[in-house]
Each structure stands twice: as C-alpha cells, then as structure tokens.
Amino acid sequence: MEIFSRDGVHSVTVTGILSPPGLDNKTVLTKLLDEHGVVISGGQGKMAGKMWRWGTMGAISEADMIAALGAFEIVIKQMGHRF
C-alpha cells in the first residue's frame, strides 16, 4: 500500500493510504467498525473508494494505533489481501 501525500504538504491530522486493487473499500470500513469498533474514513470526491483516511489527532495513544492497525490487517487478510 502507498501513502497518499505529496512531499512538502503532508498532513499532521490525517494519513491517507491508497487502497490496493481488489479490496472493496466500503466493506473494509464496515467490517472495521462492526467487527472491531475501529473507525477510519474513506476518500472524498474523486478519491471515494480509492483510499482510506486515518485520523491522527486527538486522544489517540500508541496502543490505540497498534490495535487499529491489527484490526485493519485482520480485515484485509480475511478479504484476500496478500502481504
């Protein structure tokens, strides 16, 4: 997967990740929320369905991020993504 950003204009509040081919973006978001209680967002406008947006501001601990990334890994693996 690839970070969606340009040099010199990286956001400090959100990290965008481009979706790999073959994964249904909306299903990933739904499974993360329903099965793991993890909320991330999809892309907006022309990037809808093509990326995920991870919020990186507020009361988020290292443990929160590790748990969210672990849930993300579980979900995309269940959906057939190969690492």
C-alpha atoms as a printed R data frame, in Angstrom:
   type eleno elety resid chain resno       x       y      z
1  ATOM     1    CA   MET     A     1   0.000   0.000  0.000
2  ATOM     2    CA   GLU     A     2   1.079   3.525 -0.668
3  ATOM     3    CA   ILE     A     3   0.746   6.680  1.419
4  ATOM     4    CA   PHE     A     4  -1.324   9.315 -0.381
5  ATOM     5    CA   SER     A     5   0.634  12.511  0.098
6  ATOM     6    CA   ARG     A     6   2.949  14.900 -1.688
7  ATOM     7    CA   ASP     A     7   6.364  15.962 -0.451
8  ATOM     8    CA   GLY     A     8   6.155  19.214  1.473
9  ATOM     9    CA   VAL     A     9   2.399  19.048  2.098
10 ATOM    10    CA   HIS     A    10   1.990  16.095  4.462
11 ATOM    11    CA   SER     A    11  -0.939  16.477  6.841
12 ATOM    12    CA   VAL     A    12  -0.366  16.262 10.576
13 ATOM    13    CA   THR     A    13  -4.024  15.413 11.227
14 ATOM    14    CA   VAL     A    14  -4.740  12.610  8.759
15 ATOM    15    CA   THR     A    15  -2.813   9.963  6.839
16 ATOM    16    CA   GLY     A    16  -4.203   8.830  3.507
17 ATOM    17    CA   ILE     A    17  -3.484   5.321  2.258
18 ATOM    18    CA   LEU     A    18  -4.256   4.257 -1.301
19 ATOM    19    CA   SER     A    19  -6.323   1.077 -1.498
20 ATOM    20    CA   PRO     A    20  -4.737  -1.864 -3.290
21 ATOM    21    CA   PRO     A    21  -6.646  -3.323 -6.245
22 ATOM    22    CA   GLY     A    22  -9.186  -5.982 -5.362
23 ATOM    23    CA   LEU     A    23 -10.243  -4.721 -1.945
24 ATOM    24    CA   ASP     A    24 -13.710  -3.223 -1.595
25 ATOM    25    CA   ASN     A    25 -13.120  -0.012  0.320
26 ATOM    26    CA   LYS     A    26 -16.589   0.275  1.822
27 ATOM    27    CA   THR     A    27 -16.561  -3.334  3.046
28 ATOM    28    CA   VAL     A    28 -13.233  -2.746  4.799
29 ATOM    29    CA   LEU     A    29 -14.666   0.317  6.569
30 ATOM    30    CA   THR     A    30 -17.847  -1.542  7.556
31 ATOM    31    CA   LYS     A    31 -16.011  -4.621  8.858
32 ATOM    32    CA   LEU     A    32 -13.564  -2.486 10.845
33 ATOM    33    CA   LEU     A    33 -16.426  -0.701 12.587
34 ATOM    34    CA   ASP     A    34 -18.839  -3.618 13.038
35 ATOM    35    CA   GLU     A    35 -16.329  -6.306 13.993
36 ATOM    36    CA   HIS     A    36 -13.571  -4.311 15.720
37 ATOM    37    CA   GLY     A    37 -15.001  -0.928 16.741
38 ATOM    38    CA   VAL     A    38 -12.387   0.863 14.615
39 ATOM    39    CA   VAL     A    39 -13.399   3.993 12.713
40 ATOM    40    CA   ILE     A    40 -11.423   5.242  9.740
41 ATOM    41    CA   SER     A    41 -12.748   7.172  6.766
42 ATOM    42    CA   GLY     A    42 -12.798   6.622  3.056
43 ATOM    43    CA   GLY     A    43 -11.717   9.034  0.373
44 ATOM    44    CA   GLN     A    44 -13.794  12.021 -0.659
45 ATOM    45    CA   GLY     A    45 -14.778  13.323 -4.087
46 ATOM    46    CA   LYS     A    46 -12.714  11.792 -6.880
47 ATOM    47    CA   MET     A    47 -10.837   9.676 -4.294
48 ATOM    48    CA   ALA     A    48 -14.008   7.999 -2.972
49 ATOM    49    CA   GLY     A    49 -13.497   4.229 -2.988
50 ATOM    50    CA   LYS     A    50  -9.792   4.600 -3.758
51 ATOM    51    CA   MET     A    51  -8.248   5.316 -0.367
52 ATOM    52    CA   TRP     A    52  -8.630   5.265  3.398
53 ATOM    53    CA   ARG     A    53  -8.031   8.206  5.718
54 ATOM    54    CA   TRP     A    54  -6.630   7.568  9.179
55 ATOM    55    CA   GLY     A    55  -7.163  10.367 11.710
56 ATOM    56    CA   THR     A    56  -4.019  11.165 13.675
57 ATOM    57    CA   MET     A    57  -5.129  13.882 16.063
58 ATOM    58    CA   GLY     A    58  -6.836  13.956 19.424
59 ATOM    59    CA   ALA     A    59  -6.601  11.485 22.274
60 ATOM    60    CA   ILE     A    60  -5.024   8.608 20.344
61 ATOM    61    CA   SER     A    61  -2.437   6.504 22.121
62 ATOM    62    CA   GLU     A    62   0.205   4.237 20.664
63 ATOM    63    CA   ALA     A    63  -1.843   1.278 21.914
64 ATOM    64    CA   ASP     A    64  -4.911   2.620 20.056
65 ATOM    65    CA   MET     A    65  -2.960   2.780 16.792
66 ATOM    66    CA   ILE     A    66  -1.491  -0.698 17.261
67 ATOM    67    CA   ALA     A    67  -4.965  -2.123 17.916
68 ATOM    68    CA   ALA     A    68  -6.449  -0.302 14.893
69 ATOM    69    CA   LEU     A    69  -3.656  -1.431 12.579
70 ATOM    70    CA   GLY     A    70  -4.010  -5.002 13.855
71 ATOM    71    CA   ALA     A    71  -7.748  -4.940 13.155
72 ATOM    72    CA   PHE     A    72  -7.063  -3.486  9.697
73 ATOM    73    CA   GLU     A    73  -4.601  -6.292  8.970
74 ATOM    74    CA   ILE     A    74  -7.119  -8.933 10.092
75 ATOM    75    CA   VAL     A    75  -9.907  -7.472  7.944
76 ATOM    76    CA   ILE     A    76  -7.915  -7.104  4.733
77 ATOM    77    CA   LYS     A    77  -6.379 -10.556  5.168
78 ATOM    78    CA   GLN     A    78  -9.869 -12.062  5.580
79 ATOM    79    CA   MET     A    79 -10.838 -10.266  2.363
80 ATOM    80    CA   GLY     A    80  -7.996 -11.900  0.454
81 ATOM    81    CA   HIS     A    81  -5.233  -9.277  0.534
82 ATOM    82    CA   ARG     A    82  -1.814 -10.876  0.261
83 ATOM    83    CA   PHE     A    83   1.053  -9.436  2.246
